[in-house]
Amino acid sequence: MRRSLLSFWSLVFVFGLILFGEAASGAEPYFEKDYTQELNIPDIVARVNGVEINSKFVKFEFNRVVKLVKKEINKKQSVEIIRDIVDKEIVREILYQKGKGTDQTVSKDIINEELEKLKAGYANETEFNKALEQRGIDLDEIKKSIEIDTVSHNILRDQVEGKIDIDEKSVQKFYDDNKENFFRPEAFRVQHIFMFHFPPDKRKSVSPEEVEAKKAEHSKEARERMDKVLEEANGGADFGDLAKKYSEDVASAPSGGDLDFIYKGVFPGEFDAAVDKLKPGEVSGVVETGFGYHIIKLNEVKAAEYAPFDEVKESIQRYLYTQEAKTIIAKYLEDIKKNAKVEIYF
């Protein structure tokens, strides 16, 4: 149950992801443009019981949102987003002050542990420090933010821990009332051997124009290689061994091309159509999709069914717990905001 609360909390205040999320994904660590320049955001966006909230993190989060949305946002929308970010910063500060009032402390060990997790998203210390410099943030500010988030998390945790009881009767009722949501269409378990039309490693060294010009040539070469692999499969070679040796699907190749159970519609139509023609144990011919070429072995078919209650009851319980936690926390946040002196300047 604690995991459910943490999942909810991660949606409310995760300074580390706001600040460093792009590093972990391998994306560019900063923005080509500051989209806040024309919004006249003051240096101090709010005060909470006399404590100033700087616009630095607000601006950074807005830029991050704009980059993720990848479409034009008008001024009215921009103002709404900024105000929402400011509101979250206000609540964050109120929670921190609340924690200090109850003598909540965060040890240096916890702060350093969280700091190391942030650094782990970077190749080395130099890259981490470069990211700080680009954002105009120093190490002390990060440590302070980790402390604020930890105290705030503890405060919210205390509001729900031991106060929510989701009994099996409630879980069963949710399952019965929402049974259609637990319907599973027909699924099949397959292995496949895969080759791209145009190998990704070769794409890196050529321009998009060259990729388009040479796509047919590389696709033809891939098809010829797959025809030879098919000959080996039809000749009695172990399918899993062939997948490990030849497949360019780096996720499934180490496990012999095993894709586990998948539902129709997950893969392209040509893939599903090829599977429909197979009986368990049979191997397809070479199947072309928009991604490349596949050779498929069908291992098992699972008929359409409703997921049994015992299989999903823990997930339902977690969901109901999280929903109840959200309600309790929302009410608590509303109450503490009423008792705080908040001044907003944007």
N, C-alpha and C positions, 0 to 999 in steps of 0.2 A: 504494500500500500504506500509505503514511503516513496517508492519510485514514481507512483502516479502524481504525488504532490510535487516532486522535483520536476516532473515533466511540465506541470502547470506553471510552476515557478519559472522555468526556463523561458516561457512565453511572456513573462511579465518584466523581469529585469535580468538580462544576461549581459553585463557590461563587457565581459571578455569576448563574446561573440560579436557584439556591436563593434568593438574596437579591432578585433583580430580575425574575425570569421573568414575573411577572404584569403588569409594566408594559408589556412588549413586546406582550402579548396584548390590552392595553386594559382589563383587568379592574381591579377595585378594588385599590389598591396595598397594602392592609393588611387585617387581619382584624377582624371585628366582636367576636370573643370570643377570649380566651386559653384554649385547651383544656388547657393544662398546669397550671392553678392547683391542681387537686386531686391532682396526681401527686407532689407533694413532691420536685421535682427540685432538688438542691442547686446553689448558685451555681457550684461547681467539680465537674464530673462525672467528671473523671479527671485523672491525672498520667502523663506519659510521660517517663521519665528525669528526673523532677523538674519538668518543665514542665507548668503547669496548663492544662487545657482548660475554658474558660468555658462555662456552659450557655446563653448568649445565643443562639448560632447553632443549637444543638440545639433549643431551644424554638421558634425561628422555623421551622425545617424541619418540626418535628412539626405545627405549626399549618397549614403549607402542605399537608402530606400529608392532614390531616383535611379541609381545605377541598376538596381535589381528589377525595377518595373520595366525599364527599357522602352518607355514610350513617353511622349510629351505630357507634362503635367502643367495645367494652367495655374495662374497665381492663386485663385481661390482654393484649389486643391492643395497647393503648396502650403498655404497658411494653415489649413486644417491639419495637415500632416505635422507641421512644426508645433502647433498647439497640442497635438496629441503626444508628441515626444516630450514637450515641456511638462505636460501633466504627469507623465510617467516619472520624470526626474523629480518632480515635486513630491510624489508619493514615496519615491525612493528615499528622499531626504527626511520626510516625516517619519518613515519607518526607522531610519537610522537614529533619529533623535529619540524616538520611542525606546529603542534598544539601549541607548546610552542612559536613559532615565531609569532603566531596570538593571543597570550595571552589567549589561552584556559586553563582553570583551572578546576580541579575536586574537588568538596567539600569533606570534611571528611565524611559527612553524606552518600554520594553516595558510597565512598570506604567502609565504615563500613557496608552499606546495602548489597553490593556484597560479602563482607567477610562473613557475616552471612549466605548468601545463600550457600557458600562453606561449612561452618561448619555444615549446616543442613544435609549434606550427611553422617555425622558421628554420632555415638551413643551419644557421649558426647565430652566435651572439651579435655579430656585426649586422646581419640582416634585421635582427630584432631591434637593435638600437636605431638602425636606419628608419624602420617603420615608425618608431617613436618620434624621431626628428621630423619626418614628413607630416605627422599629425600634430606637431607642436605640443606634445605631451611628454612629461618626464616620468621617471620611474616612481617618484614619490606619489604622483597623481594616480598612477595605476594601483599602487599598493593601497592608497586611500579608497579607491573605488572597489577594490576587492574586499576591503574591510566593511564598507557600506553594504555591499551586496550580501556578504555573509551574515551580518547582523540582521539585515532586512529579511533574509531567508529564514533565519531562526525565529524571528518574530512571527512570521506567517505560519511557520511549521507549528509553533505553539498554539495557534488558533484552531488547528484541526486535529492535531495528534491526540489520539485517544477519545475523540469526540464524535467520530463517525462510525456507525455500525451498519454495514450492508449485509443483511441476513440472506440466507439462501432463498427464502420465500420471495424477496424482492427481485433477486436475480432471475428466478424462474418466471416471475410475472413479466419481466422485461423480455425474456426470451420468447414467451408465448405471444406477447403483444407485438413483437417485431420479427416474427419468424421469417418473413420474406427476406429480411436482411441477412439471414443465415443460409440462404439457398446457395448451393454450390453447383454450377453447371458441370457438364461432363469434363473430365480432366484426363490428361494422358502423360505418362512418364516416358521420356525419350532421351536418347543420347544423340549427339550430332557431331559431325566433322564440318568445319566451316573455313571458307577462304574468302577474303574480300575481293571485290572487283578491282580495287586499287589499294594495295597494301598501305596502311597508315604510316609505316616507317619511310616509305618512298614519297608520301605526300609532303612530308616535312621539308624535303630538299628541293621542291619545285613550286612554281607559282600556281595559282588557281587556274590560270589559262592553260598551263602545261598539263595539269591534272585532267582537264576536260579533253584536251587534244589526245592524250595518251590513255584515256580511260578504256576505250574499246580494246586497245592493244593489250593492256594489263589484264582486262577481264577475260580475253581469249586465252591468255597464258594461264590464268587461274583455272579456267574451265578444263584446260588440257591436263593440268596437274590433278584436278579432282577426278577426271576420268580414270587416271592411273590408280588413284587411291581406291576408287570404286572397284576396279579390277582386283585389287588386293583383298578388299572386303568380301567380294563374291567368291574369291578363291579360298576363303576359309580363315583369313587372318583375323585375330581378335579385334573387335571393333574398338574397344577401349584403348588398346595399345595404339591403334591407328590414329585415334583422336589425340592421344598424348603426343604422338610423333608429328602429325601434320596440321591439326586444327589451329586456326588463327584466333579462335575465341579464347582469349587468355583466362577468362573466368571459369570456363568449364573444361578446358583441355586437361588440366592436371588431374581431374576426377574422371578421365576417360570420356569426356563430352557429356556427362550426365547433367541434364537440365532440371531434374526433379519433376514433380507434378506441375504442369502448367495448364491453364485454361485456354480454350479456343478464343482467338481474338487478341491474344497477347503478342503472338508472332504474326508476320504477314500472311495474307490469305493463301498464298502459294504453299507456305509451310503447312498450314492446317489441312489444305486439300490433299497434300502428299501423305500426311499422317492418316487421313480418313481411308486411304486405299490400303493401308497396312494392317496386318494381323500381328499380335504380340510375337516378337522374335524376328519379324521380317525387317529387311533393310531396303530403303528406297533407292531410286536412281539419284542422279544429280539434280537437285532442286534449285532453281534460280529465284532469288528475291531481289529487292532493291538494294540489299546490303551486300550480297555476294552469292556464293554457292554453298549448298548444304548437302550432306548425305545423312539421312536420318534412320535411326533404328528405334522402332517402337518396342517398349518393354512391358508396359502395363496400361490398361484403360480403367479409369474409375468412373462409374456411372454418376449421373446427376443425382444430388441428394441434398437434404437439409443437414447442416452440420449438427451432430449430436450434442445435446445439452452439456454433457460432461466435458466435451472438447472445448467449449466456448465459455463455460461459466466463469472461469478465472478472468478472462478478458472482459466479460460483462461486469464483473465485480469491480475490476480496476476502473472501468469507464464510469460506473455509477459513483464510485468513491471520488473520482476526479470531478465529476459534475457537482457533487455535494460540496467538495472542497472549494470549488470556484464560487459557489453561492455564499458560503461562509466568509471567504476571504473578501469577496466584493462588498459584503455588508460591513465587514470590519474596516475596510479601507474607506468606505463612505463615512463611517462614524468618526474615524480619527482625522479625516480631512476637515470635518465640521469644527473640530476643536483646535485646529491649528490656524495661526495667523499667516495667511498666504497672500502675497502681493505678486501679481503677474504683470510683466512689462511688455509682453508681446501679444 
